[in-house]
Amino acid sequence: SSGINAEYGIRTRDDKYLWWDVNSISTLREKFNVIGTAIGTLPRKPRQNKVLGLPVCFMKEQVYLLCVARVAVVVDVTGDLPSSRDSEEFLGGLEASYKAQNK
């Protein structure tokens, strides 16, 4: 076993290829020499940009290599947009987190 959860897949939307599986990111780096760029913020510091976390964004060429090696599949999530209620709840949670961190 490669240690990669290919069923989870690389999510694609707006020409970005994102990997969200924290358990296999080191395997991608060690076994397949695919590094990617961390673009997500940390849960406790969402407004900083010095240290970034998941998701990891891959170039198209990296995604191609992972698919050819059969360690990943591409999943189009264009139709999986959140509802406006979900978006409002998310933004409210971000604001509450920001206020809690800046007390």
Secondary structure, 3 states (H helix, E strand, C coil): CCCCCCCCCEEEECCEEEECCCCCHHHHHHHHCCCCEEEECECCECCCCCCCEEEEEECHHHHHHHHHCCCCCEEECCCCCCCHHHHHHHHHHHHHHHHHHCC
